[in-house]
Amino acid sequence: MANTPQAKKRIRRNTARTVVNKNRVSRIRTLVKKVEAAVAAGDKDAAAAALKAAQPEMARGVAKGVLHKNTVARKYSRLTKSVNAIA
């Protein structure tokens, strides 16, 4: 258990940041699922639009430190490849 005022404050700040970070990751996952759903449906326009919406949010996740940059680069690549593969 935290005893010093600094440690107690750190716990409060960490719990607040955890909520923000979880929401950010959840939003990113939702946007990625929208792209994957559009790809599965074969709707190239919707998939491209969903990918365009997902990319800045994923980049923001990297900038804020909630996702690793290589993870996001891999997801960008795979999603773009799957969108481009739609006939």
Protein Blocks (a to p, Z undefined) as FASTA:
>chain_A
ZZbfklmmmmmmmmmmmmmmmmmmmmmmmmmmmmmmmmmnopaklmmmmmmmmmmmmmmm
mmnopacfklmmmmmmmmmmmmmmpZZ
